[in-house]
């Protein structure tokens, strides 16, 4: 199963790198510049490098991808946070974004002679966002099957049967790197984490490849993980190690519907690996070789032991020679067990290293959540009455606007709904003089159970026919009732009863918009956020299990050491040993079979993975991690500016 392979990959890489800690070094450009000479000799990028590096500036970038149910990109929004750690007054920045606007604070920028944005930070962090039209580093494709046949998301809605949902990730971010003298295509490594929530009323028998599921009785939360391009980067055949580049979910569906899915792409986990210690994999190879040699000796020795014991009953003179061979075999077993114990310790350290990233992963998800809350805070503005939205209170605060607003909030909601409705009427070419009548007619028709589309269609006919009647009453006498209806609506709209109906309509429109654009979207991400925290808890449990395994392996090594001492005691007690040769003969055959199985199913697979290709694997691993370190921004950043970037893909729901 590939979900097991994911853990194997992560553990293998951590062990191969000697479980090195991640660190970052910031180089600051210091020294006095002669304004007439040195400063003039610097290019625009070097000037920005000097400013940003000296001020320890970092850009944290989040790219939000709004996609259709099939993963096709509909809009890309980028949010940038420039961290001004030491409070610099000016920050030099580059970006490919258009429609740039600050989203927090009042910082502004100016363009210098080198067409570079210079932010007037005044010691503050800078937050801004904008739009971009640019190919993403990783494409997301979502496909669906019903009872084994391909089907579109639109046609799948409401259907029942065996459903397959597949997330394919195509890595487009690559470069050519020299690998042992050969120019090799290498991809920037991204971890793709996809999360979705499936209602248990609609789905049963849910299974996921390359992932994990959590069921709270009402919903099944699914989290899948993939590493597109990593198989090619490592250059290891799938028959030896299958690195997943997709996530596939199967389930029995009833009246199929699916809420939005969230996929997070990040290369940060690879960027933090210290490649200076990657040569330690040679030590791992030596140790695996020692284990392999020891196991070969043990298998050969155990077979020889059995043959010797078979003749020992008839040829007791060969007893001394047979026991000496046994002693040699156990000595080799002792060496191998000690090496194996050292390997299990590396496995434990590797899993603990993975678990150490749990806090960063959870913090990243929380940061995305807080960004969404900040966006909702900005859009709702004064409606919140000065209260700040948090993960814990957003449902009650926004819910209050929808179910029990204060008089002041209700007035603001009515105004918000009225502004939106009038904007829509203006865009449809309706004269402002007819706004009151149109609003009243819309309220009446919606109150009668008509859809908004039906109501606007009928109102449009009324306005058209009334206009035709007004232009030529004799020709269009049949349209007189439409003209009379429009006049009646106009008069009624001026009454207290009419205005109350219009106010109720505007309040309903505003609350519906807030529920759809704010509360529903935040609830969808909250489901993913909760699932992610459960996933990281599972990683911590796996690390605890590896610690227990390491302790057990050491106990086995201690037991073999005691066996070693016992064999030499037995060598000294030859006369007594001869009496038990018959029983030992039968036991030695079982030992031989067990050692062969352990070598074939355990040691040989490890050796096969590394043998003959370690040098190439080392260089490919270095290149992979270095490419990750170099990829810091989707939209560019100022020279000398450190940073990181993550991508959040959100697909529309299927209903």
Secondary structure, 3 states (H helix, E strand, C coil): CHHHHHHHHHHHHHHHCCCCCCCCCCCCCCCCCCCCCHHHHCCHHHHHHHHHHHCCEEEEEEEEEEECCCCCEEEEEEEEEEEECCCCCEEEECCCCEEEEEEECCCCEEECCCCCEEEECCCCCEEEEEECCCCCCEEEEEEEEECCEEECHHHHCCCCEEEEEEEEEEECCEEEEEECCEEEEEECCCEEEEEEEEECCCEEEEEECCEEEEECCCEEEEEEEECCCHHHHHCCCCCCCCCCCEEEEEEEECCCCECCCEEEEECHHHHCCCHHHHHHHHHHHHHHHHHHHHHHHHHHHHHHHHHHHHHHCCCHHHHHHHHHHHHHHHHHHHHHHHHHHHHHHHHHHHHHHHHCCHHHHHHHHHHHHHHHHHHHHHHHHHHHCCCCCCCCCHHHHHHHHHHCCCHHHHHHHHHHHHHHHHHHHHHCCCCHHHHHHHHHHHHHHHHCCCCHHHHHHHHHHHHHHHHHHHHCCCCCHHHHHHHHHHHHHHHHHCCHHHHHHHHHHHHHHHHHHHHHHHHHHHHHHHHHHHHHHHHHHHHHHHHHHHHHHHHHHHHHHHHHHHHHHHHHHHHHCHHHHHHCHHHHHHHHHHHHHHHHHHHHHHHHHHHHHHCCCHHHHHHHHHHHHHHHHHCCCCCCCCCCCEEEEEEEEEECCEC
